Amino acid sequence: MNAGGFGGRCLCGQFRFRVHADPVWVGYCHCESCRRSTGAAVATFVGVAAEHFEITAGTRAHYESSPGVRRSFCPTCGTPLSYEGERFPGEVHLYVSVLDEPGKFEPQFHVYCAEALAWLAIDDDLPRFEATTGGASAARRRD
């Protein structure tokens, strides 16, 4: 993917981060909660090991969108930054759009396809899952 790590920031630049390893996975999420938290038709995440995620400037604000789920955003500009859930211990799921070079991170699968918008057509051959039972990392391993 991107050997040596990668970085990213929010829209205003107050919050910056660095990931000191390659992603664990990259995938699309079609669930209603992710759509509502981003205002987009689909969310694309880059899953990283929490131990390799470093905040280099600013702080994140957090919102508990459901029990065991924390979504973070920049408290200055409101940019959605990450998803962290008890179902995915040791992982931080970063929105691909906050990465400095998002085009380098190609999705590997789709999850929560049962909740996908009927009019959204993504024409690819990636594995698709109605939901995800063991987390996105488990979904990636099933392909």
N, CA, C and O atoms as a MOPAC input file, in Angstrom:
PM7 MOZYME 1SCF
protein

 N      0.81700 1    -1.19200 1     0.00000 1
 C      0.00000 1     0.00000 1     0.00000 1
 C      0.85900 1     1.25500 1     0.00000 1
 O      1.05400 1     1.88600 1    -1.03900 1
 N      1.37400 1     1.61200 1     1.17800 1
 C      2.15800 1     2.84300 1     1.26500 1
 C      3.23900 1     2.64400 1     2.31800 1
 O      3.15100 1     3.18900 1     3.41800 1
 N      4.24500 1     1.87400 1     1.98300 1
 C      5.29300 1     1.51800 1     2.94000 1
 C      5.88400 1     2.75100 1     3.60700 1
 O      6.12900 1     3.76800 1     2.95900 1
 N      6.10400 1     2.64800 1     4.88800 1
 C      6.72100 1     3.73800 1     5.62500 1
 C      5.73700 1     4.63800 1     6.33100 1
 O      6.14400 1     5.56500 1     7.03200 1
 N      4.47100 1     4.39200 1     6.16700 1
 C      3.46300 1     5.18500 1     6.86100 1
 C      2.90700 1     6.30200 1     5.99900 1
 O      3.27000 1     6.46000 1     4.83400 1
 N      2.01100 1     7.07400 1     6.61100 1
 C      1.30900 1     8.13300 1     5.90300 1
 C      0.69700 1     9.09300 1     6.91400 1
 O      0.64400 1     8.79900 1     8.10800 1
 N      0.24000 1    10.23200 1     6.43100 1
 C     -0.33100 1    11.23400 1     7.31400 1
 C     -1.63800 1    11.78300 1     6.79200 1
 O     -2.12300 1    11.40400 1     5.72600 1
 N     -2.19400 1    12.69200 1     7.57800 1
 C     -3.44300 1    13.31500 1     7.18600 1
 C     -3.78000 1    14.48300 1     8.08900 1
 O     -3.07300 1    14.77700 1     9.05200 1
 N     -4.89600 1    15.15100 1     7.74800 1
 C     -5.31100 1    16.31800 1     8.51300 1
 C     -6.78200 1    16.60700 1     8.26300 1
 O     -7.39700 1    16.04500 1     7.35700 1
 N     -7.32700 1    17.48000 1     9.07200 1
 C     -8.69200 1    17.95500 1     8.88300 1
 C     -8.69800 1    19.09200 1     7.86300 1
 O     -7.64400 1    19.47600 1     7.35800 1
 N     -9.85700 1    19.62200 1     7.56400 1
 C     -9.98700 1    20.69500 1     6.57300 1
 C     -9.21700 1    21.94900 1     6.96400 1
 O     -8.53600 1    22.53900 1     6.12400 1
 N     -9.31300 1    22.37100 1     8.23500 1
 C     -8.65400 1    23.61700 1     8.64900 1
 C     -7.18200 1    23.43100 1     8.99400 1
 O     -6.44900 1    24.41300 1     9.11100 1
 N     -6.73700 1    22.18700 1     9.15800 1
 C     -5.33700 1    21.91100 1     9.45900 1
 C     -4.97800 1    21.96600 1    10.93500 1
 O     -3.81800 1    21.75300 1    11.28800 1
 N     -5.93800 1    22.24600 1    11.80300 1
 C     -5.65300 1    22.28800 1    13.24500 1
 C     -5.32000 1    20.90900 1    13.79800 1
 O     -4.52900 1    20.77800 1    14.73300 1
 N     -5.93800 1    19.86900 1    13.20500 1
 C     -5.68700 1    18.49700 1    13.64300 1
 C     -4.88900 1    17.78000 1    12.56300 1
 O     -5.26000 1    17.77600 1    11.38900 1
 N     -3.77800 1    17.16900 1    12.99200 1
 C     -2.92100 1    16.40900 1    12.07500 1
 C     -2.52300 1    15.10100 1    12.74400 1
 O     -2.44600 1    14.99900 1    13.96800 1
 N     -2.27300 1    14.10900 1    11.90500 1
 C     -1.87100 1    12.80400 1    12.43300 1
 C     -0.88000 1    12.13900 1    11.49600 1
 O     -0.70100 1    12.54200 1    10.34700 1
 N     -0.24400 1    11.10800 1    12.02800 1
 C      0.69600 1    10.29000 1    11.26600 1
 C      0.42700 1     8.83500 1    11.63900 1
 O      0.17600 1     8.52400 1    12.80300 1
 N      0.48000 1     7.96000 1    10.66400 1
 C      0.38000 1     6.51400 1    10.88300 1
 C      1.72100 1     5.93100 1    10.48300 1
 O      2.18500 1     6.13200 1     9.36100 1
 N      2.34400 1     5.20800 1    11.40100 1
 C      3.70800 1     4.71800 1    11.20700 1
 C      3.76400 1     3.27600 1    10.71100 1
 O      4.67300 1     2.52900 1    11.07400 1
 N      2.80700 1     2.88700 1     9.89200 1
 C      2.76700 1     1.54400 1     9.31000 1
 C      1.73600 1     1.54900 1     8.18500 1
 O      0.95800 1     2.49200 1     8.04200 1
 N      1.74400 1     0.50100 1     7.40600 1
 C      0.72300 1     0.35400 1     6.37800 1
 C     -0.64100 1     0.08700 1     7.03300 1
 O     -0.69700 1    -0.37200 1     8.17400 1
 N     -1.72400 1     0.36600 1     6.32800 1
 C     -3.05400 1     0.04500 1     6.85300 1
 C     -3.23600 1    -1.45700 1     7.02200 1
 O     -2.56900 1    -2.25500 1     6.36300 1
 N     -4.13900 1    -1.82600 1     7.90400 1
 C     -4.51800 1    -3.21700 1     8.06700 1
 C     -5.48200 1    -3.59600 1     6.94100 1
 O     -5.44700 1    -4.71900 1     6.43900 1
 N     -6.33000 1    -2.66800 1     6.55300 1
 C     -7.32600 1    -2.86800 1     5.49700 1
 C     -7.86400 1    -1.51400 1     5.02900 1
 O     -7.66500 1    -0.49300 1     5.68800 1
 N     -8.55200 1    -1.52200 1     3.87600 1
 C     -9.24100 1    -0.35200 1     3.34800 1
 C    -10.58600 1    -0.85400 1     2.82000 1
 O    -10.63100 1    -1.81800 1     2.05600 1
 N    -11.68200 1    -0.20400 1     3.22300 1
 C    -12.97500 1    -0.68500 1     2.76400 1
 C    -14.07000 1     0.35000 1     2.80900 1
 O    -13.97100 1     1.37600 1     3.48200 1
 N    -15.12600 1     0.04600 1     2.06500 1
 C    -16.33000 1     0.87600 1     2.03600 1
 C    -17.30900 1     0.41300 1     3.11100 1
 O    -17.45300 1    -0.78800 1     3.34100 1
 N    -17.97900 1     1.35000 1     3.76600 1
 C    -19.06900 1     1.01500 1     4.68100 1
 C    -20.32300 1     1.73800 1     4.20300 1
 O    -20.31200 1     2.95100 1     3.99300 1
 N    -21.40300 1     0.97900 1     4.03400 1
 C    -22.66800 1     1.50800 1     3.52600 1
 C    -23.70800 1     1.69300 1     4.62000 1
 O    -24.86200 1     1.98500 1     4.30800 1
 N    -23.34700 1     1.53500 1     5.88600 1
 C    -24.35500 1     1.59700 1     6.95300 1
 C    -24.90700 1     3.01900 1     7.12000 1
 O    -24.25000 1     4.01100 1     6.80400 1
 N    -26.12900 1     3.07100 1     7.62500 1
 C    -26.79500 1     4.35900 1     7.81000 1
 C    -26.03600 1     5.26300 1     8.77300 1
 O    -25.95500 1     6.47200 1     8.55700 1
 N    -25.48500 1     4.69300 1     9.82200 1
 C    -24.77000 1     5.48800 1    10.81800 1
 C    -23.54900 1     6.18600 1    10.20200 1
 O    -23.30800 1     7.36200 1    10.47400 1
 N    -22.79200 1     5.48000 1     9.39100 1
 C    -21.62700 1     6.09400 1     8.73700 1
 C    -22.06600 1     7.15300 1     7.73000 1
 O    -21.43400 1     8.20200 1     7.60900 1
 N    -23.15300 1     6.87500 1     7.00900 1
 C    -23.64600 1     7.87900 1     6.05700 1
 C    -24.07000 1     9.14700 1     6.77800 1
 O    -23.74800 1    10.25000 1     6.33600 1
 N    -24.78500 1     9.00100 1     7.87700 1
 C    -25.25200 1    10.18200 1     8.60600 1
 C    -24.09800 1    10.95500 1     9.24600 1
 O    -24.13300 1    12.18400 1     9.30400 1
 N    -23.08000 1    10.24400 1     9.72400 1
 C    -21.97200 1    10.93800 1    10.39500 1
 C    -21.07100 1    11.68200 1     9.40900 1
 O    -20.35400 1    12.60400 1     9.79700 1
 N    -21.10700 1    11.28600 1     8.13900 1
 C    -20.25500 1    11.93900 1     7.14700 1
 C    -21.02500 1    12.84400 1     6.19200 1
 O    -20.44600 1    13.75100 1     5.59300 1
 N    -22.31700 1    12.60600 1     6.04900 1
 C    -23.10200 1    13.33300 1     5.05500 1
 C    -22.82400 1    12.85300 1     3.64400 1
 O    -23.10800 1    13.56500 1     2.68200 1
 N    -22.27500 1    11.66000 1     3.50700 1
 C    -21.92500 1    11.09800 1     2.20500 1
 C    -22.73100 1     9.82400 1     1.95300 1
 O    -23.25300 1     9.21600 1     2.88700 1
 N    -22.82800 1     9.43100 1     0.69400 1
 C    -23.58500 1     8.24200 1     0.31700 1
 C    -22.92300 1     6.94300 1     0.76900 1
 O    -23.59500 1     5.92300 1     0.92300 1
 N    -21.62600 1     6.97800 1     0.98000 1
 C    -20.86800 1     5.82500 1     1.45400 1
 C    -19.61700 1     6.35600 1     2.15700 1
 O    -19.07600 1     7.39300 1     1.77300 1
 N    -19.17000 1     5.65000 1     3.17400 1
 C    -17.93600 1     6.02200 1     3.86700 1
 C    -16.83100 1     5.05800 1     3.44000 1
 O    -17.06300 1     3.85800 1     3.29000 1
 N    -15.63900 1     5.59300 1     3.24900 1
 C    -14.48300 1     4.76200 1     2.93000 1
 C    -13.48600 1     4.92000 1     4.06600 1
 O    -13.07200 1     6.03000 1     4.39800 1
 N    -13.11100 1     3.80300 1     4.65000 1
 C    -12.22900 1     3.79700 1     5.81000 1
 C    -10.89200 1     3.14300 1     5.49900 1
 O    -10.78700 1     2.26100 1     4.64800 1
 N     -9.87500 1     3.60500 1     6.21800 1
 C     -8.56200 1     2.98600 1     6.23900 1
 C     -8.35600 1     2.51900 1     7.67800 1
 O     -8.21400 1     3.33500 1     8.58800 1
 N     -8.34300 1     1.21200 1     7.87300 1
 C     -8.15800 1     0.65500 1     9.20700 1
 C     -6.69300 1     0.55600 1     9.54900 1
 O     -5.90600 1    -0.00200 1     8.78400 1
 N     -6.31600 1     1.10200 1    10.70800 1
 C     -4.91600 1     1.07300 1    11.13500 1
 C     -4.82300 1     0.54500 1    12.56100 1
 O     -5.76800 1     0.65400 1    13.34200 1
 N     -3.68500 1    -0.01900 1    12.87900 1
 C     -3.42800 1    -0.45000 1    14.25000 1
 C     -3.27700 1     0.79200 1    15.13100 1
 O     -2.50200 1     1.69300 1    14.80900 1
 N     -4.00700 1     0.83700 1    16.22200 1
 C     -3.98700 1     2.00400 1    17.11100 1
 C     -2.57400 1     2.33000 1    17.59200 1
 O     -2.24100 1     3.49600 1    17.79800 1
 N     -1.76000 1     1.31900 1    17.76700 1
 C     -0.40100 1     1.55200 1    18.25000 1
 C      0.46200 1     2.31700 1    17.25400 1
 O      1.49600 1     2.87000 1    17.62800 1
 N      0.05000 1     2.35500 1    15.99500 1
 C      0.81500 1     3.07000 1    14.96000 1
 C      0.22600 1     4.43600 1    14.63300 1
 O      0.76100 1     5.15200 1    13.78700 1
 N     -0.85800 1     4.80200 1    15.28700 1
 C     -1.54300 1     6.07200 1    15.04000 1
 C     -1.04300 1     7.12200 1    16.02600 1
 O     -1.11100 1     6.93000 1    17.24000 1
 N     -0.53700 1     8.23800 1    15.49000 1
 C      0.00900 1     9.30400 1    16.33600 1
 C     -0.62700 1    10.64500 1    15.96500 1
 O     -0.63300 1    11.03100 1    14.79600 1
 N     -1.15400 1    11.34300 1    16.95100 1
 C     -1.65600 1    12.69700 1    16.74600 1
 C     -0.45800 1    13.63200 1    16.82100 1
 O      0.27000 1    13.63500 1    17.81400 1
 N     -0.25200 1    14.42500 1    15.77700 1
 C      0.91800 1    15.31100 1    15.73600 1
 C      0.56200 1    16.77600 1    15.97900 1
 O      1.44700 1    17.58700 1    16.25400 1
 N     -0.72300 1    17.12500 1    15.88100 1
 C     -1.16500 1    18.49500 1    16.16500 1
 C     -2.65600 1    18.48400 1    16.49000 1
 O     -3.43200 1    17.75900 1    15.86900 1
 N     -3.03800 1    19.28200 1    17.45300 1
 C     -4.44700 1    19.43100 1    17.79400 1
 C     -5.01400 1    18.29200 1    18.62400 1
 O     -4.29600 1    17.39100 1    19.05700 1
 N     -6.29900 1    18.35600 1    18.82800 1
 C     -7.02400 1    17.32100 1    19.55900 1
 C     -8.31400 1    17.00700 1    18.81100 1
 O     -8.82400 1    17.82500 1    18.04400 1
 N     -8.82400 1    15.81300 1    19.05000 1
 C    -10.09000 1    15.40700 1    18.44900 1
 C    -11.21400 1    15.58900 1    19.46100 1
 O    -11.01200 1    15.40800 1    20.66200 1
 N    -12.38000 1    15.94300 1    18.97900 1
 C    -13.59200 1    15.87400 1    19.78500 1
 C    -14.22400 1    14.52600 1    19.47200 1
 O    -14.04900 1    13.98900 1    18.37800 1
 N    -14.96500 1    13.97700 1    20.44000 1
 C    -15.56600 1    12.66100 1    20.25700 1
 C    -17.07000 1    12.71000 1    20.46800 1
 O    -17.58600 1    13.52000 1    21.23800 1
 N    -17.75500 1    11.82500 1    19.76600 1
 C    -19.19700 1    11.66300 1    19.90500 1
 C    -19.48400 1    10.17300 1    19.96800 1
 O    -19.05900 1     9.42400 1    19.08800 1
 N    -20.20300 1     9.73300 1    21.00300 1
 C    -20.58000 1     8.33100 1    21.10600 1
 C    -21.86600 1     8.14900 1    20.31100 1
 O    -22.95600 1     8.44900 1    20.80000 1
 N    -21.73200 1     7.65300 1    19.07200 1
 C    -22.87700 1     7.54900 1    18.16900 1
 C    -23.78800 1     6.38200 1    18.49700 1
 O    -24.96300 1     6.39300 1    18.13100 1
 N    -23.26900 1     5.38800 1    19.17300 1
 C    -24.04500 1     4.25700 1    19.69100 1
 C    -23.19700 1     3.60500 1    20.77300 1
 O    -22.00300 1     3.88700 1    20.86700 1
 N    -23.78600 1     2.74100 1    21.59200 1
 C    -22.99000 1     2.13000 1    22.66700 1
 C    -21.74900 1     1.42400 1    22.12300 1
 O    -21.84300 1     0.58400 1    21.22800 1
 N    -20.58900 1     1.77300 1    22.67200 1
 C    -19.33400 1     1.15900 1    22.27600 1
 C    -18.71700 1     1.72300 1    21.01100 1
 O    -17.73100 1     1.18200 1    20.51100 1
 N    -19.28500 1     2.81100 1    20.47900 1
 C    -18.77200 1     3.41400 1    19.24500 1
 C    -18.47000 1     4.88400 1    19.48900 1
 O    -19.33500 1     5.64700 1    19.91800 1
 N    -17.21500 1     5.27500 1    19.20700 1
 C    -16.81100 1     6.68800 1    19.29900 1
 C    -16.38100 1     7.15900 1    17.93400 1
 O    -15.52400 1     6.55500 1    17.29000 1
 N    -16.98100 1     8.23800 1    17.50500 1
 C    -16.58700 1     8.87800 1    16.25400 1
 C    -15.89300 1    10.17800 1    16.63200 1
 O    -16.31900 1    10.86500 1    17.56000 1
 N    -14.83600 1    10.51400 1    15.92300 1
 C    -14.12800 1    11.74300 1    16.24900 1
 C    -14.21200 1    12.72200 1    15.09300 1
 O    -14.42800 1    12.34800 1    13.94000 1
 N    -14.03500 1    13.98700 1    15.44100 1
 C    -14.09100 1    15.06600 1    14.46400 1
 C    -13.26000 1    16.21900 1    14.97300 1
 O    -12.94200 1    16.29100 1    16.16000 1
 N    -12.90500 1    17.13300 1    14.06400 1
 C    -12.14900 1    18.32000 1    14.45600 1
 C    -13.11300 1    19.28000 1    15.14900 1
 O    -14.16000 1    19.60600 1    14.58900 1
 N    -12.78100 1    19.74000 1    16.35900 1
 C    -13.68200 1    20.66300 1    17.06300 1
 C    -13.71700 1    22.06200 1    16.44300 1
 O    -14.60200 1    22.85500 1    16.76200 1
 N    -12.76900 1    22.37000 1    15.56600 1
 C    -12.74100 1    23.68800 1    14.92400 1
 C    -13.55600 1    23.70800 1    13.64100 1
 O    -14.44400 1    24.54700 1    13.48700 1
 N    -13.26900 1    22.79400 1    12.71400 1
 C    -13.94100 1    22.82600 1    11.40300 1
 C    -15.01200 1    21.75800 1    11.22800 1
 O    -15.78900 1    21.82300 1    10.27600 1
 N    -15.07200 1    20.77400 1    12.12700 1
 C    -16.09900 1    19.74200 1    12.05900 1
 C    -15.79000 1    18.55900 1    11.16700 1
 O    -16.63800 1    17.68100 1    11.01100 1
 N    -14.60500 1    18.50100 1    10.57500 1
 C    -14.26000 1    17.39400 1     9.68800 1
 C    -14.35400 1    16.06000 1    10.42700 1
 O    -13.72800 1    15.91000 1    11.47600 1
 N    -15.12400 1    15.07300 1     9.91100 1
 C    -15.11300 1    13.73200 1    10.49600 1
 C    -13.72100 1    13.12200 1    10.32800 1
 O    -13.13900 1    13.19900 1     9.24600 1
 N    -13.19200 1    12.52600 1    11.37700 1
 C    -11.82500 1    12.01300 1    11.34900 1
 C    -11.72600 1    10.49800 1    11.47700 1
 O    -11.03400 1     9.84500 1    10.69600 1
 N    -12.43000 1     9.93800 1    12.47700 1
 C    -12.22300 1     8.51700 1    12.72500 1
 C    -13.42800 1     7.86500 1    13.39200 1
 O    -14.33700 1     8.52000 1    13.90100 1
 N    -13.37900 1     6.53900 1    13.35900 1
 C    -14.33900 1     5.66600 1    14.01600 1
 C    -13.52800 1     4.70900 1    14.86600 1
 O    -12.53500 1     4.14600 1    14.40300 1
 N    -13.95300 1     4.52100 1    16.12500 1
 C    -13.33000 1     3.52300 1    16.99400 1
 C    -14.45300 1     2.80000 1    17.71200 1
 O    -15.33200 1     3.43500 1    18.29500 1
 N    -14.42900 1     1.47500 1    17.67300 1
 C    -15.48800 1     0.69900 1    18.28200 1
 C    -14.95900 1    -0.44400 1    19.11100 1
 O    -13.89800 1    -0.99700 1    18.82300 1
 N    -15.70500 1    -0.79800 1    20.14600 1
 C    -15.31700 1    -1.92700 1    21.00300 1
 C    -15.22900 1    -3.22200 1    20.20900 1
 O    -14.48400 1    -4.12900 1    20.58000 1
 N    -15.99200 1    -3.31400 1    19.10900 1
 C    -15.96100 1    -4.51400 1    18.26100 1
 C    -14.63100 1    -4.66000 1    17.52500 1
 O    -14.31800 1    -5.73300 1    17.00900 1
 N    -13.84700 1    -3.57700 1    17.47700 1
 C    -12.58600 1    -3.56800 1    16.73300 1
 C    -11.44800 1    -3.13300 1    17.65300 1
 O    -10.83300 1    -2.09200 1    17.42200 1
 N    -11.16000 1    -3.91700 1    18.69400 1
 C    -10.12400 1    -3.49800 1    19.64100 1
 C     -8.76800 1    -3.33500 1    18.96200 1
 O     -8.36700 1    -4.14300 1    18.12500 1
 N     -8.08100 1    -2.27300 1    19.34700 1
 C     -6.74000 1    -2.03600 1    18.82600 1
 C     -6.70000 1    -1.43300 1    17.43300 1
 O     -5.63000 1    -1.33900 1    16.83300 1
 N     -7.86900 1    -1.01600 1    16.90000 1
 C     -7.90700 1    -0.41200 1    15.57400 1
 C     -8.47700 1     0.99600 1    15.63400 1
 O     -9.33200 1     1.29800 1    16.46700 1
 N     -7.99300 1     1.85400 1    14.74200 1
 C     -8.56500 1     3.17600 1    14.48600 1
 C     -8.94600 1     3.16900 1    13.00900 1
 O     -8.12400 1     2.85200 1    12.15000 1
 N    -10.18500 1     3.51500 1    12.72300 1
 C    -10.65800 1     3.55500 1    11.33700 1
 C    -10.71200 1     5.01500 1    10.91300 1
 O    -11.55000 1     5.78200 1    11.38700 1
 N     -9.81300 1     5.38700 1    10.01900 1
 C     -9.70900 1     6.76600 1     9.54000 1
 C    -10.49000 1     6.91600 1     8.24100 1
 O    -10.46500 1     6.02800 1     7.39000 1
 N    -11.17700 1     8.03300 1     8.09300 1
 C    -11.84600 1     8.30700 1     6.82100 1
 C    -10.78300 1     8.58500 1     5.77900 1
 O     -9.88700 1     9.40000 1     6.00000 1
 N    -10.88000 1     7.90800 1     4.64300 1
 C     -9.85800 1     8.04000 1     3.60100 1
 C     -9.71500 1     9.48000 1     3.13500 1
 O     -8.63200 1     9.88800 1     2.71600 1
 N    -10.78600 1    10.25400 1     3.20000 1
 C    -10.75200 1    11.63300 1     2.69800 1
 C     -9.89000 1    12.57200 1     3.52800 1
 O     -9.58400 1    13.67200 1     3.06800 1
 N     -9.48900 1    12.18400 1     4.72900 1
 C     -8.62300 1    13.04700 1     5.54000 1
 C     -7.13800 1    12.71800 1     5.36000 1
 O     -6.28100 1    13.36200 1     5.96600 1
 N     -6.83900 1    11.73400 1     4.54200 1
 C     -5.44600 1    11.37500 1     4.29300 1
 C     -4.82400 1    12.36900 1     3.32800 1
 O     -5.51500 1    12.92500 1     2.47400 1
 N     -3.53100 1    12.59500 1     3.45800 1
 C     -2.82600 1    13.50700 1     2.56300 1
 C     -2.84400 1    13.01800 1     1.11800 1
 O     -2.89600 1    13.82500 1     0.19000 1
 N     -2.80200 1    11.70500 1     0.92600 1
 C     -2.80500 1    11.12800 1    -0.42100 1
 C     -3.84000 1    10.00000 1    -0.49400 1
 O     -3.46800 1     8.83000 1    -0.58800 1
 N     -5.12900 1    10.33900 1    -0.45300 1
 C     -6.16600 1     9.30400 1    -0.38200 1
 C     -6.20000 1     8.37900 1    -1.59600 1
 O     -6.64300 1     7.23600 1    -1.47500 1
 N     -5.75000 1     8.83300 1    -2.74600 1
 C     -5.76300 1     8.01100 1    -3.94400 1
 C     -4.86200 1     6.79600 1    -3.88400 1
 O     -4.99000 1     5.88900 1    -4.70600 1
 N     -3.96300 1     6.76500 1    -2.93400 1
 C     -3.05000 1     5.62400 1    -2.78700 1
 C     -3.67300 1     4.44900 1    -2.04500 1
 O     -3.06300 1     3.38300 1    -1.96100 1
 N     -4.87400 1     4.62400 1    -1.50900 1
 C     -5.47300 1     3.61200 1    -0.64400 1
 C     -6.74800 1     3.07000 1    -1.29000 1
 O     -7.83300 1     3.63000 1    -1.13500 1
 N     -6.58600 1     1.98000 1    -2.00900 1
 C     -7.68400 1     1.41100 1    -2.77800 1
 C     -8.51100 1     0.44900 1    -1.92100 1
 O     -7.95000 1    -0.43200 1    -1.27000 1
 N     -9.83400 1     0.60900 1    -1.91300 1
 C    -10.68900 1    -0.28600 1    -1.11700 1
 C    -10.55700 1    -1.74400 1    -1.54400 1
 O    -10.27900 1    -2.06200 1    -2.70000 1
 N    -10.77100 1    -2.62200 1    -0.55100 1
 C    -10.64700 1    -4.06300 1    -0.75200 1
 C    -11.97300 1    -4.80300 1    -0.61700 1
 O    -12.06100 1    -5.96600 1    -1.00800 1
 N    -13.00800 1    -4.15900 1    -0.07400 1
 C    -14.29300 1    -4.81800 1     0.16800 1
 C    -15.36000 1    -3.78000 1     0.49300 1
 O    -15.06100 1    -2.60300 1     0.69200 1
 N    -16.61000 1    -4.23900 1     0.54200 1
 C    -17.76500 1    -3.43800 1     0.96200 1
 C    -18.40700 1    -4.15100 1     2.15800 1
 O    -18.53600 1    -5.37500 1     2.14900 1
 N    -18.81100 1    -3.39300 1     3.18900 1
 C    -19.57600 1    -3.96000 1     4.29500 1
 C    -20.89400 1    -3.19700 1     4.44700 1
 O    -21.04300 1    -2.06700 1     3.98200 1
 N    -21.83700 1    -3.85500 1     5.11200 1
 C    -23.19000 1    -3.32700 1     5.34200 1
 C    -23.90300 1    -2.99300 1     4.03200 1
 O    -24.58000 1    -1.97100 1     3.91600 1
 N    -23.73600 1    -3.87400 1     3.05500 1
 C    -24.37700 1    -3.67600 1     1.75200 1
 C    -25.89500 1    -3.75100 1     1.85200 1
 O    -26.59100 1    -3.20100 1     0.99800 1
 N    -26.42400 1    -4.41800 1     2.87200 1
 C    -27.87700 1    -4.47900 1     3.06000 1
 C    -28.46400 1    -3.09300 1     3.30800 1
 O    -29.65700 1    -2.87900 1     3.09100 1
 N    -27.63800 1    -2.14900 1     3.76200 1
 C    -28.10200 1    -0.78200 1     4.04100 1
 C    -27.70000 1     0.21300 1     2.95100 1
 O    -27.93400 1     1.41200 1     3.09700 1
 N    -27.11000 1    -0.26100 1     1.88000 1
 C    -26.63400 1     0.63200 1     0.81600 1
 C    -27.80700 1     1.35100 1     0.14700 1
 O    -28.90100 1     0.79700 1     0.03400 1
 N    -27.57500 1     2.55800 1    -0.28200 1
 C    -28.58600 1     3.31200 1    -1.02000 1
 C    -28.83300 1     2.63500 1    -2.36400 1
 O    -27.89000 1     2.28800 1    -3.07500 1
 N    -30.10500 1     2.44900 1    -2.70600 1
 C    -30.46500 1     1.72000 1    -3.92100 1
 C    -29.91800 1     2.38300 1    -5.18200 1
 O    -29.60900 1     1.69400 1    -6.15400 1
 N    -29.79600 1     3.69700 1    -5.18000 1
 C    -29.34300 1     4.40900 1    -6.37900 1
 C    -27.82700 1     4.52300 1    -6.50000 1
 O    -27.32500 1     5.00600 1    -7.51600 1
 N    -27.09300 1     4.08900 1    -5.48400 1
 C    -25.63600 1     4.16500 1    -5.52800 1
 C    -25.08800 1     2.90700 1    -6.19800 1
 O    -25.26800 1     1.80100 1    -5.68900 1
 N    -24.43600 1     3.07300 1    -7.30900 1
 C    -23.85800 1     1.93700 1    -8.02900 1
 C    -22.33900 1     2.09900 1    -8.08300 1
 O    -21.82400 1     2.98800 1    -8.76100 1
 N    -21.63900 1     1.24000 1    -7.36800 1
 C    -20.18000 1     1.20800 1    -7.43500 1
 C    -19.83500 1    -0.06300 1    -8.19800 1
 O    -20.00700 1    -1.16900 1    -7.68600 1
 N    -19.35900 1     0.09900 1    -9.39700 1
 C    -19.10700 1    -1.01500 1   -10.30100 1
 C    -17.68600 1    -1.52900 1   -10.08700 1
 O    -16.73700 1    -1.03700 1   -10.69700 1
 N    -17.55500 1    -2.52000 1    -9.21900 1
 C    -16.26300 1    -3.14500 1    -8.98100 1
 C    -16.48000 1    -4.62700 1    -8.68500 1
 O    -17.61700 1    -5.08100 1    -8.55600 1
 N    -15.40600 1    -5.36000 1    -8.58100 1
 C    -15.47000 1    -6.79500 1    -8.31500 1
 C    -15.11500 1    -7.12400 1    -6.87100 1
 O    -14.77400 1    -8.26700 1    -6.56500 1
 N    -15.19000 1    -6.14600 1    -5.98800 1
 C    -14.78100 1    -6.36100 1    -4.60300 1
 C    -15.79000 1    -7.22800 1    -3.86400 1
 O    -16.97800 1    -7.20600 1    -4.18500 1
 N    -15.32900 1    -7.99200 1    -2.87200 1
 C    -16.24600 1    -8.77000 1    -2.04600 1
 C    -17.24100 1    -7.85000 1    -1.34300 1
 O    -16.88700 1    -6.75300 1    -0.91000 1
 N    -18.50100 1    -8.31100 1    -1.23300 1
 C    -19.57000 1    -7.52900 1    -0.60400 1
 C    -20.20400 1    -8.35500 1     0.50000 1
 O    -20.48800 1    -9.54000 1     0.32500 1
 N    -20.41900 1    -7.71200 1     1.63700 1
 C    -20.98400 1    -8.38400 1     2.80000 1
 C    -22.23400 1    -7.64200 1     3.24900 1
 O    -22.24800 1    -6.41300 1     3.31600 1
 N    -23.28200 1    -8.39600 1     3.55500 1
 C    -24.55000 1    -7.79800 1     4.00100 1
 C    -24.34300 1    -6.97300 1     5.26500 1
 O    -24.96500 1    -5.92500 1     5.43700 1
 N    -23.48000 1    -7.44100 1     6.13700 1
 C    -23.11700 1    -6.74600 1     7.38300 1
 C    -21.65000 1    -7.06500 1     7.61200 1
 O    -20.91200 1    -7.34900 1     6.66900 1
 N    -21.24300 1    -7.01800 1     8.84500 1
 C    -19.91900 1    -7.51000 1     9.20900 1
 C    -20.05200 1    -8.08500 1    10.60600 1
 O    -20.48900 1    -7.39500 1    11.52700 1
 N    -19.68100 1    -9.33200 1    10.76600 1
 C    -19.87000 1    -9.99300 1    12.05200 1
 C    -18.62600 1    -9.97400 1    12.91200 1
 O    -18.72100 1    -9.84500 1    14.13200 1
 N    -17.45800 1   -10.10100 1    12.30000 1
 C    -16.23800 1   -10.13000 1    13.08100 1
 C    -15.40600 1    -8.89100 1    12.89200 1
 O    -14.20900 1    -8.88500 1    13.18000 1
 N    -16.02400 1    -7.85700 1    12.41700 1
 C    -15.28600 1    -6.63000 1    12.17400 1
 C    -14.78300 1    -6.56900 1    10.75600 1
 O    -14.77000 1    -7.57000 1    10.04100 1
 N    -14.37300 1    -5.39900 1    10.35900 1
 C    -13.90600 1    -5.18400 1     8.99400 1
 C    -12.67800 1    -6.03900 1     8.69300 1
 O    -12.51500 1    -6.50800 1     7.56700 1
 N    -11.82000 1    -6.24500 1     9.67900 1
 C    -10.63400 1    -7.06500 1     9.43900 1
 C    -11.03500 1    -8.49300 1     9.10200 1
 O    -10.42400 1    -9.11900 1     8.23600 1
 N    -12.05100 1    -9.01200 1     9.77500 1
 C    -12.53300 1   -10.36700 1     9.47500 1
 C    -13.18600 1   -10.40600 1     8.11700 1
 O    -13.01000 1   -11.37800 1     7.38300 1
 N    -13.93300 1    -9.38500 1     7.75900 1
 C    -14.57300 1    -9.32500 1     6.44300 1
 C    -13.50200 1    -9.35900 1     5.35400 1
 O    -13.66200 1   -10.05500 1     4.35100 1
 N    -12.43500 1    -8.63000 1     5.53900 1
 C    -11.36000 1    -8.58800 1     4.54800 1
 C    -10.74000 1    -9.96900 1     4.36200 1
 O    -10.37600 1   -10.34200 1     3.24700 1
 N    -10.62000 1   -10.72500 1     5.44500 1
 C     -9.97900 1   -12.02500 1     5.36800 1
 C    -10.85400 1   -13.06200 1     4.66900 1
 O    -10.33800 1   -14.08700 1     4.22400 1
 N    -12.15600 1   -12.82900 1     4.55800 1
 C    -13.05900 1   -13.80900 1     3.95500 1
 C    -12.98500 1   -13.82100 1     2.44100 1
 O    -13.48100 1   -14.76900 1     1.83100 1
 N    -12.39100 1   -12.81800 1     1.79600 1
 C    -12.42600 1   -12.77700 1     0.32600 1
 C    -11.49800 1   -13.78800 1    -0.30900 1
 O    -11.42000 1   -13.87100 1    -1.53400 1

